[in-house]
Amino acid sequence: MSAELQVAGIALACSAAAALTGVPLLRLLRGRPLWATTAALSVVPVVAVAVGVAGTARAMFLSDHDLRVVLIVVAVSAVVATAAAVWLGRPVVAATGTLTRAAATLGELEYHDAGRVPTAELAALARTLDATHVRLVAARDRERALEASRRELVAWISHDLRTPLAGIRATAEALQDGLVTDAETTARYHRLMLADAERLTGMVDDLFELARLQAGAFQLTLEKVCLADVVSDAIAATDPMARARGVTVTGSADHAVYVDADVTEVGRMLTNLLVNAIRHTPDDGTVEVTAGADADRAVLAVADRCGGIPAADLPRLFDFGFRGETARTPGGGDHPHQPRVRSGIGLAIVRGIVEAHGGDVTVHNRQGGCRFVVALPAA
């Protein structure tokens, strides 16, 4: 064996023996601070090099003076190299501390990003933390808005339930006490009780529908549906209410437009939009319904003459329980056979049904009123 191979073998054996001591050392340092692991990773390679050089020098049978010189040089170099490695690793240790503090305040007002970090991996982690913080803040804001909507809904429903219940009770007491004796007045009282009962039924139906939507228990029975048929059925369903209010409902639809949808739920969605439009259109006004196609989407639009919606209310219009102005509170004088939409959550149900079909619903003001647009995937 040549002298060079012998030197290489001795250096390899000595260095490998020293390097292997780092394995149990790293195991002992599990769960310890990062700086301790960084120091071990810096010291072990330097010690391996130093042991390899020292072992090779001794095997070369150098003089005692030369051997001492080599060992001194190796020792000084090892100390300097270890100190330099530990010092250069300080930014990594500091960055992990900054990232830990940032992670502890995710979603909080006092959150601060990690800023500049020394490695690509830590930079990617910092970006992930920033994105997570943004999502958490958005989720918290949504939760607060949802809770506010719940409180608002409870307040509205409590008020709306008391009104028909009080009417039914007062009418029933009047009939029981014999305050009404003529047949015409008795029949009118019966009609009023029926109208109040229909209103209560509508509220319960809407609340049940909303609960299904929010609980994920909403199941669709899809079939190929012609939008023109949906439009004609919805107009027919709301015609008594429109006539009672002196509102004209007109409709136009492309008979070639089809969607894969649950015909009952899509009909309910359009009926809710029409009822909402009729309620807020003044007497002798007009509500227009159109159905057509736009690229690969089927589009339903309902336009009314409500005078427009305040810009501040537009983003919340489809939140359940939101009604904006007090004029949106269901009023009296309802026809007993008009559609049962009385809870103030009709538009929230509209959005839930549309989104369940993979579509979207929007609203914008136009001259003299507003226009609701529903876009569904075309069949």
C-alpha positions in Angstrom: 0.0 0.0 0.0 1.4 3.4 -0.9 2.1 6.0 1.7 -0.6 8.3 0.4 -3.3 5.6 0.9 -2.0 4.9 4.4 -2.3 8.6 5.3 -5.8 8.7 3.8 -6.8 5.6 5.7 -5.5 6.9 9.0 -7.2 10.3 8.5 -10.5 8.6 7.6 -10.4 6.3 10.6 -9.6 9.1 13.1 -12.1 11.6 11.6 -14.9 9.0 11.4 -14.3 7.9 15.0 -14.6 11.5 16.2 -17.6 12.3 14.0 -19.5 9.3 15.3 -19.4 10.7 18.8 -21.7 13.4 17.5 -24.6 10.9 17.1 -25.2 10.2 20.8 -24.5 13.9 21.5 -27.3 15.0 19.2 -29.6 12.4 20.8 -28.9 13.9 24.2 -29.6 17.4 22.9 -33.2 16.5 21.7 -35.6 18.9 23.1 -32.9 21.3 24.0 -32.6 24.9 22.7 -31.6 25.4 19.1 -28.4 27.1 20.1 -27.1 23.9 21.8 -27.8 21.8 18.8 -26.2 24.5 16.6 -23.1 24.5 18.8 -22.8 20.7 18.7 -23.1 20.7 14.9 -20.4 23.3 14.7 -18.0 21.6 17.1 -18.3 17.9 16.0 -17.0 18.5 12.4 -14.1 20.7 13.6 -13.1 18.1 16.2 -13.3 15.4 13.5 -10.9 17.4 11.3 -8.6 18.1 14.2 -8.5 14.4 15.3 -7.8 13.3 11.7 -4.9 15.8 11.4 -3.4 14.9 14.8 -3.7 11.1 14.2 -2.1 11.4 10.7 0.7 13.6 12.1 1.5 11.0 14.9 1.5 8.2 12.3 4.0 10.1 10.2 6.6 9.8 13.0 7.4 13.5 13.0 9.8 14.8 15.6 8.4 15.9 18.9 8.9 19.5 18.0 7.1 19.2 14.7 4.3 17.2 16.2 3.8 19.9 18.9 3.7 22.6 16.2 1.1 20.6 14.3 -1.0 20.0 17.3 -0.9 23.7 18.4 -1.9 24.8 14.9 -4.8 22.3 14.9 -6.0 23.3 18.4 -5.9 27.0 17.6 -7.6 26.5 14.3 -10.3 24.3 15.9 -11.1 26.9 18.5 -11.3 29.7 16.0 -13.4 27.6 13.6 -15.8 26.6 16.3 -16.2 30.1 17.6 -16.8 31.4 14.0 -19.4 28.7 13.3 -21.3 29.4 16.5 -21.2 33.2 15.8 -22.4 32.8 12.2 -25.2 30.6 13.4 -26.6 33.2 15.8 -28.9 34.8 13.2 -30.6 31.5 12.6 -31.2 31.0 16.4 -32.5 34.6 16.7 -34.8 34.1 13.7 -36.3 31.0 15.2 -37.1 33.0 18.4 -38.7 35.7 16.3 -40.8 33.1 14.4 -41.8 31.5 17.7 -43.0 34.8 19.1 -44.9 35.6 15.9 -46.6 32.2 16.0 -47.7 32.8 19.6 -49.6 36.0 18.5 -51.2 34.7 15.3 -54.5 36.4 14.8 -53.9 38.9 17.6 -53.7 42.7 17.2 -50.1 42.6 18.6 -48.9 40.3 15.8 -45.6 41.3 14.2 -44.1 39.6 11.2 -40.7 38.0 11.5 -39.1 40.5 9.1 -35.9 39.4 7.3 -34.7 35.9 8.1 -31.3 34.4 7.1 -32.5 31.3 5.2 -34.9 30.4 2.4 -36.6 27.8 4.6 -37.2 30.3 7.4 -38.4 32.9 5.0 -41.0 30.4 3.6 -42.1 29.7 7.2 -42.4 33.4 7.9 -44.6 33.9 4.8 -46.7 31.0 5.8 -47.2 32.5 9.3 -48.1 35.9 7.7 -50.7 34.2 5.4 -52.1 32.2 8.4 -52.4 35.4 10.4 -54.4 37.1 7.6 -56.7 34.1 7.4 -57.2 34.0 11.2 -58.0 37.7 11.3 -60.5 37.3 8.4 -62.1 34.2 10.1 -62.3 36.2 13.4 -64.0 39.1 11.7 -66.4 36.7 9.9 -67.2 35.0 13.2 -67.9 38.4 14.9 -70.1 39.4 12.0 -71.9 36.1 12.1 -72.5 36.5 15.8 -73.8 40.0 15.3 -76.1 38.7 12.6 -77.4 36.0 15.0 -78.2 38.5 17.7 -79.9 40.7 15.1 -81.9 37.8 13.8 -83.0 36.8 17.3 -84.1 40.4 18.0 -86.1 40.6 14.7 -87.6 37.2 15.0 -88.7 37.8 18.6 -90.4 41.0 17.5 -92.0 39.4 14.4 -93.3 36.4 16.4 -94.9 38.6 19.0 -96.9 40.6 16.4 -98.9 37.7 14.8 -99.2 35.9 18.1 -100.7 39.0 19.7 -103.1 39.4 16.8 -104.2 35.7 17.0 -104.7 36.0 20.8 -106.6 39.3 20.6 -108.9 38.0 17.8 -109.5 34.7 19.6 -110.3 36.4 22.9 -112.8 38.7 21.1 -114.5 35.7 19.5 -114.5 33.8 22.8 -116.0 36.8 24.8 -118.8 37.2 22.3 -117.7 40.7 21.3 -118.3 39.8 17.7 -121.7 38.5 16.7 -122.4 39.3 13.1 -121.3 36.9 10.5 -119.3 39.4 8.3 -117.1 40.5 11.2 -116.6 37.0 12.4 -115.5 35.9 8.9 -113.1 38.9 8.8 -111.6 37.9 12.2 -111.1 34.3 10.9 -109.3 35.7 7.9 -107.0 37.8 10.1 -106.2 34.7 12.3 -105.5 32.7 9.2 -103.2 35.4 7.9 -101.3 35.6 11.2 -101.0 31.8 11.3 -99.6 31.8 7.7 -97.1 34.4 8.7 -95.9 32.3 11.7 -95.7 29.2 9.4 -93.6 31.2 7.0 -91.2 32.2 9.8 -90.8 28.6 11.0 -90.3 27.3 7.4 -87.7 29.9 6.7 -85.8 29.2 10.0 -85.9 25.5 9.3 -84.6 26.0 5.8 -81.8 28.2 7.1 -80.9 25.7 9.7 -80.6 23.0 7.0 -78.4 25.2 4.9 -76.0 26.1 7.8 -75.9 22.5 9.2 -74.9 21.0 5.9 -78.0 18.9 5.8 -79.2 20.5 2.6 -79.5 17.9 -0.1 -80.4 18.6 -3.7 -82.3 16.4 -6.1 -80.8 17.5 -9.4 -82.5 17.3 -12.7 -82.5 19.2 -16.0 -84.7 22.2 -15.5 -85.9 24.8 -18.0 -85.5 28.3 -16.5 -88.5 29.6 -18.4 -90.7 27.1 -16.5 -89.2 28.2 -13.2 -89.9 31.9 -14.1 -93.5 31.2 -15.0 -94.2 29.2 -11.9 -92.7 31.8 -9.6 -94.7 34.6 -11.2 -97.8 32.6 -10.8 -97.0 31.9 -7.1 -96.5 35.6 -6.3 -99.4 36.9 -8.5 -101.9 37.2 -5.6 -99.4 39.2 -3.5 -98.6 41.5 -6.5 -102.3 42.1 -7.3 -103.0 42.9 -3.7 -100.3 45.6 -3.7 -101.1 46.8 -7.2 -97.7 45.7 -8.6 -97.2 44.3 -12.1 -94.8 41.4 -12.5 -93.5 40.8 -16.0 -91.3 38.0 -17.2 -89.3 37.0 -20.2 -87.2 33.9 -20.6 -85.2 32.0 -23.2 -86.8 28.6 -23.5 -83.5 27.1 -24.6 -81.7 27.8 -21.3 -81.5 24.8 -19.0 -79.7 24.1 -15.7 -79.0 21.0 -13.6 -80.8 22.0 -10.4 -83.3 21.1 -7.8 -86.5 22.5 -9.3 -88.2 23.0 -5.9 -85.3 24.9 -4.4 -84.6 27.0 -7.4 -88.3 27.9 -7.5 -88.1 28.8 -3.8 -85.1 31.0 -4.5 -86.8 32.9 -7.3 -90.0 33.2 -5.3 -88.1 34.8 -2.4 -86.5 37.3 -4.8 -89.9 38.2 -6.3 -91.6 38.5 -2.9 -88.7 40.8 -1.8 -89.1 42.9 -4.9 -92.9 43.2 -4.7 -92.7 44.3 -1.0 -90.4 47.1 -1.8 -91.9 48.3 -5.0 -94.5 51.1 -4.6 -98.1 50.7 -5.8 -98.6 50.6 -9.5 -94.9 49.8 -9.9 -93.4 47.0 -12.0 -91.1 44.1 -11.2 -89.2 42.5 -14.1 -87.9 39.0 -14.3 -85.6 37.8 -17.1 -83.8 34.6 -17.7 -81.1 34.0 -20.3 -77.6 32.7 -21.0 -74.2 34.3 -20.6 -71.4 32.1 -22.0 -71.6 28.9 -19.9 -73.8 30.4 -17.2 -77.6 30.6 -16.9 -78.6 34.1 -15.6 -81.8 35.0 -13.7 -82.4 38.7 -13.0 -85.1 40.4 -10.9 -85.4 44.2 -11.1 -87.7 46.3 -8.9 -88.6 49.9 -8.3 -87.6 50.1 -4.7 -85.8 53.4 -5.1 -82.4 51.9 -4.5 -80.6 50.3 -1.5 -78.1 52.4 0.6 -74.6 51.6 -0.4 -73.7 50.7 3.1 -76.4 48.0 3.2 -75.4 46.2 -0.1 -72.6 44.1 1.4 -74.8 42.8 4.2 -78.0 42.4 2.2 -77.7 38.5 2.0 -76.8 38.1 5.7 -79.4 36.3 7.6 -81.6 38.6 9.8 -80.4 41.8 8.1 -83.1 44.1 7.1 -81.6 47.5 7.0 -84.3 50.1 7.4 -87.3 49.5 9.7 -89.5 49.6 6.6 -88.3 46.1 5.9 -90.2 44.7 8.9 -93.1 42.6 7.7 -96.2 44.7 7.8 -99.9 43.9 8.1 -102.5 43.6 5.5 -101.1 40.4 4.1 -103.2 38.2 1.9 -103.7 34.8 3.5 -102.7 32.9 0.4 -99.5 34.8 -0.6 -96.1 33.1 -0.3 -94.9 32.3 3.2 -91.8 34.5 3.4 -92.0 36.5 6.6 -88.8 36.0 8.6 -86.4 38.5 7.1 -84.0 35.8 6.1 -85.4 35.2 2.6 -82.4 36.7 0.9 -80.0 34.6 3.1 -81.9 31.5 2.0 -81.5 32.7 -1.6 -77.8 32.9 -1.3 -77.6 29.5 0.4 -79.6 27.8 -2.4 -77.6 29.5 -5.1 -74.3 28.6 -3.6 -75.4 25.0 -3.1 -76.0 24.9 -6.8 -72.4 26.2 -7.5 -73.7 29.7 -8.5 -73.5 33.2 -7.1 -76.0 36.0 -6.5 -75.3 39.7 -6.7 -77.2 42.9 -6.3 -76.6 46.5 -7.6 -78.6 49.7 -7.7 -79.9 51.0 -11.0 -82.1 54.0 -11.9 -85.2 53.9 -9.7 -84.5 50.6 -8.0 -82.2 47.6 -7.8 -81.4 44.5 -9.7 -80.7 41.0 -8.3 -78.7 38.7 -10.6 -78.4 35.0 -10.1 -75.8 33.1 -12.2 -76.0 29.2 -12.3 -73.9 26.7 -14.2 -75.8 26.0 -17.5 -76.7 22.4 -18.3 
